[in-house]
Amino acid sequence: MPPIERHVVISGGSRGLGLALAKGLLEDGYHLSTCSRTRTPEIDQLLEAWPDTFSWHACAVEDATQSQQFLTDARARFSKVPFYALINNAGIARDGILATLPVVEIDRLIGVNLLGALYLARAAARLFVNATAGGRILNISSIVGLRGYNGLAAYSATKAGMDGMTRALARELGRKQITVNSIAPGYLTTEMSSTLGDAQRKQIINRTPLGRLGDPADVLPLVQFLLSDGARFITGQTLVVDGGISS
Ligand SMILES: NC(=O)c1ccc[n+]([C@@H]2O[C@H](COP(=O)([O-])OP(=O)(O)OC[C@H]3O[C@@H](n4cnc5c(N)ncnc54)[C@H](OP(=O)(O)O)[C@@H]3O)[C@@H](O)[C@H]2O)c1
């Protein structure tokens, strides 16, 4: 695929869903930048395979200065290519009933999942100020932000917060033809869900009409579509990809 003159920035591309999305979008031809706290062997492989269209940056998204610097450095790397999209994907999960969840864990969840997404969206919105060719912001939230799940009050609050940001930002940026949407996956087979016990996993599968956990490859086609020109009139929405578990 020849390079597309569009620069996409995704947080948390070192493993799991973010890595799968980064690979898929590089294969589609986008210029792509990502960040994580740790540089993984998978990042090194992408740097080797896509030396002209991929960049990685060390960043802890809950730090406003680092988030802004990530976007600044990513833009400097591909300064000749118009900035097109931000995908807020970096996230952490922690379960446990709220009554005993340590306050420091609540702060960490809100810091990474919600403040991190807001800082990056703010930095992206500033890049879009002079945009004339439109653009995209995609927020990876979760079905847990839409429905109640035992033991996930803090995580759920961060994801519902992201969906709220999606709706408000869609209104702020719409006149510039920048769309803002959330994608809410169900349980995916990534490191994040590796702590699920066998019984929990079976219960999730039993409750899922399509009879399995999701895979990052199930989410990629929706991301590709929302980035495409065909999705130009869809904004402010939360789109669910969960095999029907929340139906
Ligand atoms: N897995 C699921 O079942 C599921 C379901 C619904 C929604 N989601 C959402 O999908 C997104 C991706 O999840 P995943 O399952 O792919 O998780 P994952 O496998 O744990 O990967 C998380 C990614 O985010 C990065 N990250 C974590 N903390 C960070 C921080 N403070 N600053 C910058 N990067 C950070 C990680 O790299 P470092 O650790 O090196 O920083 C990694 O690249 C998350 O927002 C998650 O909430 C996941």
The ligand as an ORCA input file, in Angstrom:
! r2SCAN-3c Opt
* xyz 0 1
  N      -8.962     -5.748     26.938
  C     -10.257     -5.557     27.087
  O     -11.013     -6.481     27.417
  C     -10.851     -4.194     26.819
  C     -12.246     -4.068     26.737
  C     -12.811     -2.813     26.499
  C     -11.989     -1.716     26.364
  N     -10.644     -1.851     26.459
  C      -9.826     -0.637     26.334
  O      -8.976     -0.773     25.211
  C      -7.771     -0.045     25.427
  C      -6.572     -0.964     25.171
  O      -6.647     -2.051     26.082
  P      -5.735     -3.355     25.927
  O      -6.570     -4.495     26.338
  O      -5.055     -3.368     24.630
  O      -4.687     -3.074     27.115
  P      -3.182     -3.566     27.282
  O      -2.940     -4.804     26.517
  O      -2.912     -3.547     28.742
  O      -2.345     -2.355     26.578
  C      -2.424     -1.062     27.105
  C      -1.524     -0.136     26.305
  O      -1.582      1.167     26.919
  C      -0.267      1.555     27.328
  N      -0.339      2.316     28.572
  C      -0.784      1.893     29.775
  N      -0.648      2.863     30.677
  C      -0.107      3.921     30.032
  C       0.279      5.230     30.424
  N       0.146      5.642     31.706
  N       0.802      6.072     29.497
  C       0.949      5.663     28.213
  N       0.603      4.435     27.779
  C       0.087      3.582     28.677
  C       0.492      0.239     27.504
  O       1.908      0.431     27.431
  P       2.816      0.657     28.758
  O       2.243     -0.194     29.839
  O       4.207      0.293     28.356
  O       2.707      2.124     29.062
  C      -0.049     -0.543     26.329
  O       0.576     -0.127     25.141
  C      -7.838      0.478     26.871
  O      -8.252      1.822     26.867
  C      -8.901     -0.398     27.500
  O      -9.536      0.219     28.590
  C     -10.042     -3.057     26.668
*
